[in-house]
């Protein structure tokens, strides 16, 4: 029996997320990102296609490395302007029953006590359909927005993240016992005080003495996503993540990363199947291979090179405006996303600009429904991934095409569900209850 493919839509509360310039396409509606209806319609389309989740990226700064200025990013609308990802989740949850929501929360810019309450609130409102994509930040502009001169050094950010994770785990798992709330109208007791505990945390980077403000939600700790590609990032993911988001240019590279992640998870005392691994992809599908090829060429023609290079410069910390378009810069070091240059391989600056125009460096799978699903099945089998994070091209056309053409083909082959399972996001993904596994580090802080 083949494994079923998991699918997340990859999006951001902005005009241009991964694909630079495609907001100019006459059929694109991403300009409506400020509209509640835009997000409701998208969520309902994804649920119609039985997508597992909508994965919402986010940044807390602007891409201002290219030419030492945010001008290129602003001109291209490249992840600027960008609105808060948390605010749009409740309206989408109210419009759907099963679709889950992965929300990016950046540790340097989210105070842990307040953040724990935000996530618990969303877990309540969505009835357990939320995940947290843990990021440690990479933009100096974001650090300046909170009063720092520059971003903290890469490996130190993961040390800070480890301290942060322990603190929020204590709040989510250890402050309220499962039966603390009795809601006794006769006695007038809502919750038993002796079953609600003050959390004391004295860490290297964070200190706290407080009771978690929320009663236990469905999942307690949200499903944990992580996308670190560096050595330190992979070690962090192997310990904390339940879902890992990888970028890999080919199956061989993905297979190597997946093998490493699963081995590190086992070394951390977990099971290799405790990780669901999603590869970044961009799907362009039409009725025939030729039509899909023409559609991809059409999409590419709307790309904005300057926007792509502003994005790449921000990812790597390297000002690509200082290089000629035919120069190579992949050997330069970076304190930003260390995996970005490595995953894109040896390319000229011009190559990068063209490559990022559609999907922002995602692996492009293009063709008829049969061709597309052939490639997806090959990735699943050979790379040992569990599914895909699908970067959009033209909204909502790209996801409508997947729902109408790719989903039926996957279902016909037994590679995709024909209905949603019941329960929370965690239960749907792993089929084993709402709470974290006992071998996850958060479980050590449970009480009662």
N, C-alpha and C positions, 0 to 999 in steps of 0.2 A: 504494500500500500504506500503510494508516494506521500511525502510530507506536503502539507498545505502551505502555500505561500502566504506570508503576512505582508500587508501593504499599509504604509503610512503616506499621506499626502504631506509634502514638505512646503511650508509657506511662512510668511512673515507679515506682520501688520504694517505693510508699507506698499509702495508702488512697484518697486523693483527689488526682488530678493536675490535670486541667483542669476537670472537671465537679464543682462544689461540691455536696455533699450526696447524690449519687446512690448512695453507699455504703449509704444507708438503704433503697434499693429492695429488695423481697423476693427478687428474682432475682439480685441483684448478689453477686459473690463476691470483690470486691477486698479484703475484710477478710482473705483468706487470703494476702496478699502476703508474709507471713513463712514460707510453706510452699514447699519446693522443688517439690513436686508441682504447685502452682499455676502456677509458671513453666514447668515441663516441659509441662504440658497446654496452656498458652497457645502456647508455641513450636510444638508439634505441630499445633495448630489452624491457625496462621499458615502453616506449611509445607504443610499440606494445601491451603490456598488459594493456594499459590505466591507468598506475599508476599515481596518482596525483602528486607525487613529488619524488625527490631524496634528502634525508635529509643527509647533510654532517656534521658529527661530527668533532671536532678538540680539541686539547690540545696545550698549549703553553710551556709545559715543559715535563720532562721525569719522568716515574714512578720509583722513587729511594727510596721509604720508605722501601720496603722489603729488609731486611738485611743491611739497611743503604747505599744502592748502586744501581745504575742503571743497574748493570751487568745482573740480572735476566731478566729484560725487554729487554735488548739489545740482549741477547742470544735467547730469544723467539720471537724477532721482535714485541713485544707487544706495539703497537702504537709508535714505534720508529724503523726505521726512519719514519718521517711523513712530507708530503709536504703541501703546502698552499692550502686550499680548494677553495679560491676565484679564483685562476688562471685557474682552469679546467672548470669553469662554461661556459665561452663564447664558447669554442669549442663544448661543449655538447649542448648548446642552438642553435648553428648554425646547428647541426645535427638533431634537432627535431623541432616540431612546437607547442606542447602543454605541454610537461613535465615541471614541475616547479622545482625550486631548493631552498632548505632551507640550508642556510650557517651559520655555527657557528662563531660568532664573540665575543671574550672575552673582556668585558668592561675594565678590568685592563690593557690590553695590546694593545688596539686600540684607539689612540687619537681621540676624537670625531669629530673634524673638518675634518680630513682626512678620517675617517671612513664614515662619511655622504656622502662624494664625491664618495667613492668606491661603496657604495650601490646604489646611484643614477645612477652611470655609468652602473652598472649591470642591474638596472631596465630599463634603456634605451635600452641596447643591447639585453635584453631578451624580450623586449616588455611586461614588467610587469609580468615576471614569476619568481620573486625572493621573498624569505622570509629571515628574520634574526632570527636565534636562539640565543637569548640573554643568555649568561652565565656570571657568576661573578667570575669564577676561583675557583680552589680548590687545586692546587699543589704548594707547597713551591718552588719546582724547577723552576716553571714558574715565580714566584715572584722574585727569585734570578736572573733570566734572564733579568729582567729590573732594577736590582740594589737594590732590597729590601732584607732584611734579611730573611723574611718569609711572608707567605700569611696574608693578612689583616683578622681580626676576622670575622666570618661568617655573623652575622647580619649587621655589618658595611658595608660589601660588598654590601648588598642590599640597604643601604642608599646611597652609592656612585652610585649604578645603577639607583636609582630614579632621582638623579641629572643629570646623563648622559642622561637618556631618555628625560627629559625635554629639554635639550640642542639640541639633534638631532631632536626632534619633531619641535622645533622652526626653525631649518634650513630647514628641508624638507617641512614643511607646511606653514611657515610664511615669508620666505625670498622673494620668487617670487610669485607675484599674477598670477592667471590662465592665464590672457591675457597680461602678460608683454611682451612676445615675439610676435612681429608683422611682422618681416621678410619683411620689405618694401624695395624692391630693388630700387624703384624710389626715395624715400626720403633719402635712405641710412641709415635708422634706423632699427637696428635688434631688439632691445628691448627698452621699455620705461623706462628710469631711475627712474621715480617717482613711478614705480610699482615694483621696486626691492629694498628691504629693508635690511638695516643693522640689524643684530640680536645682541642684547645686553643681555648677560646672566651673572648674578652674583650669583653664587651658593656657597654652602659650600665647594664643591670639585672641581668645574670647573668654569672658567670664560672665556668669549668670547665676542669679538666685531668684527663682520665680516659679509660679505655677503656670502651666500651659493654659491659655485662655479658652480653649475649645474643648468641649466634651469629645469622647472618642468618635471618629468618623469611620466610614466603612472600611477603608484600607489602613487607617492610622497613618503609616508612612506611605506617601504616594509611590507609584512605580518609579524606579530610578533609571533614567536614561543618562548616558555619558558618551562623549564623542572625542575624547583625547586620543591623539595618534602618536604622541611622543612616548618614550620609554616610561617616563613618570606617569603620563596620562593613561597608558595601558595598565600599569600596575594599579592605579586608582580605580579604573573601570573593573578590573578583575575582582577587586575587593568589594566595591560598593554597587556597581551597576547590575540591573536586571536586563536592560536592553542597551545595546551598544550600537552606535551609529558610526559606520566606517566609510571612508572615501578610498576607493582603490581603482586605478585605471584599467586593471585587467583581472582576470580570474586568478592567475597565479599569485599576484600580489595580495589579493583578498584572501586566498586560501592560507597564505603564510600568516597574515594578521589574525585570522580567525583561529588558527591552530595555536598561536601564541596566547591569545586571550583566553581560550578554553583551558590551556595548560596552566596559566597563571591563576585562574579561578580555582582550579583543583588544588594548587599549591597553597591558596589562601584558605583552604578548608571548605570549599564549596563544591558543587557538582558542575560538570561541564555543561549540562543542560540547564543550569540556572541562568545562563545568558541566552537571550534572543538577540541575534546580530542582524542588523539591517544595513544593506549597502546603498550608497547614494546612487541614484540613477535618474535619467530623464527619458521618458518614453514618448516617442513620436509614432503614432499608428494611423494607418488609413486602410482602405479596403484592399489595396495591392502594395507590393514593395515599391513599385515605381511611384505611385501616388504619395506614399510616405516619404520617399526621397525628395520629391518636389516640395512637399510641405516643410520638410526640414530645411531645404534651401531657402524657401520663402521666409521662414522664421529667422534664419541666420542673416538674411539681408537687412533685418531691422536692428541688428546688434549695434551697440555703441562701444567702440574700442576704448575710448577714454574712460567710460564707466567701468569696463572690465579691468583696466589697468589700475584704476583707483581702488577697486575691490581687492585685486591681487596685492597691491602695495600695502594695503591695510592688513591683509592676512599675514604677510611675511615681514612687515616692518622695513621693506626695501623700497626706496623711491625709484620706481621703474621709469620715471620721466628722465632720469639721468643716463639711461641706456638708449642706444640706437635700436630701432625695431628689429634689426637682424643680429643683435648681440644676445649672449646667453648669460644668465645671472644666477643659475641654480646652485652654485657652490658657495654663495655668500651665506654667512650665519644670520640667525634671526632669533630674537627673543619673543616673537609673536607665535604664530602657528608653525611649529617646527616641522610638522608633517606636510604642510601645504606644498612646498617646493618638491619634496621627495615624491609625493603622490602624483604630481603632474609630470615628472620626468624631465629629461633634457629637452628643452624647447627654447626657441628664440622668444624675445619679447613680443614680436608680431604673432607668433604661434599662440602664446598665452592669451593675447587679446581676442584672437579668433576663437580659440578653444572655450573661453569662458562666456562667450556671447550667448550661447544657448545652454542653460542648465548650470552655469557657473562652475564648470569643471566636472560635473557629474558624468558618469559613464552613459553615453547615449545609446539606447536600444531603439532601433527604428525598423519599421517594415509593416507588413500585413499582420493581422492578429496571429496567424500561425507562426510567422517568423519571429515576432516579438515574444510569444510564449515559449517558443523553442529556446531562445536566448535566456529568458528568465529561468527556465527549468535547468538549463546548463549551469547557470550561476549557482542555483540552489544545490545541485548535485555535486559539482566539482569544487566549489569554494566553501561548501558547508555553511552557508549563510542561512538565515531563517526567513528573510524577506527583504523588502526594499523601502527606502525613503524616496519618494518620487518628487523630484523638483519640477515645478511647473514651467511651462513655456508661455502659452497664451491662455489667459483665464477667461471663462471657465472651460473653454473648449478642450484643453488638454485632458482634464479630468473627466469630462463628459465622454470624450473619445475612449478613454480607458474603461469607463463603466459600460459603454455600449458595445465595445468590440473586444477588449482584452479579457474582461471578466468572464463573459460567456465561454470564451475559448479555454481559459484556465479551468472553469467548472466542468466543461466537457471532458477534460483530461483527468479529473479528480485531483487537481492541484490547488483548488480554492474552495472555500466553504460555500454552501448554498443557503445558509442562514446563520445568524449570530447565535453563539452560545449565550446563556443567561449569566448574569452576575457582573461583578466589577471588572475593571480593566485587567487587573492581575489575574482574576479567575479566568477570563476569556483567553488571555495569553498563555497561561500555564496550566489551567484546568485543575487547580488545587487550592481553592479557597481565596479569601480576600487579603489575608495577612502575609507578610514576608515569611519566607522559609526560616526554620529554626537555625540554619547554618549561616544566615546573613548576620553581619555584625550588629545591626540594629536590634535583633532579637534578644541580645544580651541585656537590654535595658528594660525589658518587660517586667511588670509587677502583677501579682495576683493571679 
